Amino acid sequence: MAKRQNEFLSIQDLMKDVITENKLTKGMHQLSVKDAWGKLMGKGVISYTNKVELNGKTLIVNLKSSVLREELSYGKEKIIKMMNEELGEVLILKLILS
């Protein structure tokens, strides 16, 4: 009979292992980025957002309003910094507003 291991893992550590073993990190990053965008930008910006997509290290945000796109373009660096802080790691290096 095999010897039992008495290691206790937290659910968070266990989920990280499952995600990396099954190569699900890219999809999880996509979900995290969408959630962070919604949390940081608020309902007003979300109502004008068509699509939020992470492509490599580039965040692509498709907006309905050209006026909002122009306003957000002035604060791209701040948005990138806030998003990375919210995500807890540097996932975004570039922001494209379209």
GROMACS elastic network, one bead per residue, 0.5 to 0.9 nm:
[ bonds ]
;  ai    aj funct       b0    kb
    5     8     6  0.86573   500
    9    12     6  0.80905   500
    9    13     6  0.62508   500
    9    14     6  0.63375   500
   10    13     6  0.52932   500
   10    14     6  0.62279   500
   10    15     6  0.86272   500
   11    15     6  0.60214   500
   11    16     6  0.85682   500
   12    15     6  0.51628   500
   12    16     6  0.62592   500
   12    17     6  0.87236   500
   13    16     6  0.51097   500
   13    17     6  0.63021   500
   13    18     6  0.87351   500
   14    17     6  0.51387   500
   14    18     6  0.62972   500
   14    19     6  0.86839   500
   15    18     6  0.50191   500
   15    19     6  0.60684   500
   15    20     6  0.86050   500
   16    19     6  0.51092   500
   16    20     6  0.61868   500
   16    21     6  0.85007   500
   16    25     6  0.88758   500
   17    20     6  0.53035   500
   17    21     6  0.59847   500
   17    22     6  0.84940   500
   18    21     6  0.52064   500
   18    22     6  0.60811   500
   18    23     6  0.84235   500
   18    24     6  0.83297   500
   19    22     6  0.53884   500
   19    23     6  0.60021   500
   19    25     6  0.60005   500
   19    28     6  0.82015   500
   20    24     6  0.62280   500
   20    25     6  0.62447   500
   21    24     6  0.78590   500
   22    25     6  0.83755   500
   23    26     6  0.75295   500
   23    27     6  0.87491   500
   24    27     6  0.55259   500
   24    28     6  0.62525   500
   24    29     6  0.87229   500
   25    28     6  0.50247   500
   25    29     6  0.60405   500
   25    30     6  0.86005   500
   26    29     6  0.51498   500
   26    30     6  0.63449   500
   26    31     6  0.88786   500
   26    54     6  0.88374   500
   26    56     6  0.89676   500
   27    30     6  0.50375   500
   27    31     6  0.64236   500
   27    32     6  0.86603   500
   28    31     6  0.51446   500
   28    32     6  0.61084   500
   28    33     6  0.85885   500
   29    33     6  0.60296   500
   29    34     6  0.85917   500
   29    54     6  0.77281   500
   29    87     6  0.87087   500
   29    91     6  0.81027   500
   30    33     6  0.52625   500
   30    34     6  0.63559   500
   30    35     6  0.87398   500
   30    52     6  0.84352   500
   30    53     6  0.65834   500
   30    54     6  0.58616   500
   30    55     6  0.87906   500
   31    34     6  0.52107   500
   31    35     6  0.62126   500
   31    36     6  0.85878   500
   32    35     6  0.51432   500
   32    36     6  0.60489   500
   32    37     6  0.85590   500
   32    87     6  0.69046   500
   33    36     6  0.50565   500
   33    37     6  0.60670   500
   33    38     6  0.86120   500
   33    52     6  0.76978   500
   33    53     6  0.77131   500
   33    54     6  0.71863   500
   33    59     6  0.84163   500
   33    83     6  0.76277   500
   33    86     6  0.89719   500
   33    87     6  0.72318   500
   33    91     6  0.87619   500
   34    37     6  0.51722   500
   34    38     6  0.63147   500
   34    39     6  0.86698   500
   34    51     6  0.87576   500
   34    52     6  0.60101   500
   34    53     6  0.74729   500
   34    54     6  0.87489   500
   35    38     6  0.52140   500
   35    39     6  0.61583   500
   35    40     6  0.86418   500
   36    39     6  0.50420   500
   36    40     6  0.59810   500
   36    41     6  0.82898   500
   36    83     6  0.64385   500
   36    86     6  0.63705   500
   36    87     6  0.69224   500
   37    40     6  0.53605   500
   37    41     6  0.57847   500
   37    42     6  0.80924   500
   37    46     6  0.81316   500
   37    52     6  0.78407   500
   37    83     6  0.71024   500
   38    41     6  0.55180   500
   38    42     6  0.58194   500
   38    43     6  0.73405   500
   38    45     6  0.81906   500
   38    46     6  0.61869   500
   39    42     6  0.58644   500
   39    43     6  0.85267   500
   40    79     6  0.87819   500
   40    82     6  0.78172   500
   40    83     6  0.76260   500
   40    86     6  0.82916   500
   41    44     6  0.75359   500
   41    45     6  0.57470   500
   41    46     6  0.67975   500
   42    45     6  0.58723   500
   42    46     6  0.61967   500
   42    47     6  0.87876   500
   43    47     6  0.60410   500
   43    48     6  0.88594   500
   44    47     6  0.54523   500
   44    48     6  0.70389   500
   45    48     6  0.53174   500
   45    49     6  0.63218   500
   45    63     6  0.86514   500
   45    68     6  0.78765   500
   46    50     6  0.81496   500
   46    63     6  0.89622   500
   47    50     6  0.81562   500
   47    64     6  0.87348   500
   48    62     6  0.87653   500
   48    63     6  0.56869   500
   48    64     6  0.51633   500
   48    65     6  0.63140   500
   48    68     6  0.80764   500
   49    52     6  0.75452   500
   49    61     6  0.72446   500
   49    62     6  0.60652   500
   49    64     6  0.61531   500
   49    65     6  0.83391   500
   50    61     6  0.76095   500
   50    62     6  0.53171   500
   50    63     6  0.55064   500
   50    64     6  0.64959   500
   51    60     6  0.79129   500
   51    61     6  0.57444   500
   51    62     6  0.50292   500
   51    63     6  0.72681   500
   52    59     6  0.72414   500
   52    60     6  0.59114   500
   52    62     6  0.65144   500
   53    58     6  0.83480   500
   53    59     6  0.58749   500
   53    60     6  0.51831   500
   53    61     6  0.64360   500
   53    62     6  0.86011   500
   54    57     6  0.68180   500
   54    58     6  0.58115   500
   54    60     6  0.62023   500
   54    61     6  0.87360   500
   54    91     6  0.85960   500
   54    92     6  0.79549   500
   55    58     6  0.51835   500
   55    59     6  0.62774   500
   55    60     6  0.72013   500
   56    59     6  0.80560   500
   56    91     6  0.82072   500
   56    92     6  0.81751   500
   57    90     6  0.85597   500
   57    91     6  0.57046   500
   57    93     6  0.54329   500
   57    94     6  0.65973   500
   57    95     6  0.88706   500
   58    91     6  0.81580   500
   58    92     6  0.56271   500
   58    93     6  0.59846   500
   58    95     6  0.57731   500
   58    96     6  0.72355   500
   59    80     6  0.85890   500
   59    91     6  0.87943   500
   59    92     6  0.61991   500
   59    93     6  0.78845   500
   59    94     6  0.62018   500
   59    96     6  0.61609   500
   59    97     6  0.84154   500
   60    94     6  0.85189   500
   60    95     6  0.60512   500
   60    97     6  0.60945   500
   60    98     6  0.73630   500
   61    95     6  0.76751   500
   61    96     6  0.62380   500
   61    97     6  0.50117   500
   61    98     6  0.61525   500
   62    69     6  0.87501   500
   62    96     6  0.83853   500
   62    97     6  0.60149   500
   63    66     6  0.73342   500
   63    68     6  0.76334   500
   63    69     6  0.65258   500
   63    97     6  0.70441   500
   63    98     6  0.60585   500
   64    68     6  0.82263   500
   64    69     6  0.82815   500
   64    98     6  0.86524   500
   65    68     6  0.52867   500
   65    69     6  0.62242   500
   65    70     6  0.87323   500
   66    70     6  0.61944   500
   66    71     6  0.86685   500
   66    98     6  0.85196   500
   67    70     6  0.51969   500
   67    71     6  0.63194   500
   67    72     6  0.87417   500
   68    71     6  0.50046   500
   68    72     6  0.60746   500
   68    73     6  0.84292   500
   69    72     6  0.52809   500
   69    73     6  0.60735   500
   69    97     6  0.62416   500
   69    98     6  0.71924   500
   70    73     6  0.51257   500
   70    74     6  0.69529   500
   70    97     6  0.86628   500
   71    74     6  0.57720   500
   71    75     6  0.75727   500
   72    75     6  0.54542   500
   72    76     6  0.64715   500
   72    79     6  0.82785   500
   72    97     6  0.80354   500
   73    76     6  0.53077   500
   73    77     6  0.88629   500
   73    95     6  0.88543   500
   73    96     6  0.86158   500
   73    97     6  0.71456   500
   74    77     6  0.83240   500
   74    78     6  0.89705   500
   75    78     6  0.52972   500
   75    79     6  0.61621   500
   75    80     6  0.87093   500
   76    79     6  0.50854   500
   76    80     6  0.61782   500
   76    81     6  0.86191   500
   76    94     6  0.83616   500
   76    95     6  0.64970   500
   76    96     6  0.85906   500
   76    97     6  0.89673   500
   77    80     6  0.51426   500
   77    81     6  0.61912   500
   77    82     6  0.86278   500
   77    94     6  0.84141   500
   77    95     6  0.81929   500
   78    81     6  0.50762   500
   78    82     6  0.60877   500
   78    83     6  0.85023   500
   79    82     6  0.51253   500
   79    83     6  0.59978   500
   79    84     6  0.85366   500
   79    95     6  0.82785   500
   80    83     6  0.51789   500
   80    84     6  0.61565   500
   80    85     6  0.85831   500
   80    92     6  0.63103   500
   80    93     6  0.69388   500
   80    94     6  0.72108   500
   80    95     6  0.68779   500
   81    84     6  0.52866   500
   81    85     6  0.61928   500
   81    86     6  0.86381   500
   81    90     6  0.86267   500
   81    92     6  0.83847   500
   81    93     6  0.89120   500
   82    85     6  0.51175   500
   82    86     6  0.61317   500
   82    87     6  0.86045   500
   83    86     6  0.50716   500
   83    87     6  0.61208   500
   83    88     6  0.85469   500
   83    90     6  0.86487   500
   83    91     6  0.85658   500
   83    92     6  0.76183   500
   84    87     6  0.50142   500
   84    88     6  0.60089   500
   84    89     6  0.56167   500
   84    90     6  0.51483   500
   84    91     6  0.62822   500
   84    92     6  0.64433   500
   84    93     6  0.88855   500
   85    88     6  0.50891   500
   85    89     6  0.66820   500
   85    90     6  0.77572   500
   86    89     6  0.81053   500
   87    90     6  0.76290   500
   87    91     6  0.77098   500
   88    91     6  0.87696   500
   89    92     6  0.87164   500
   90    93     6  0.74107   500
   92    95     6  0.74131   500
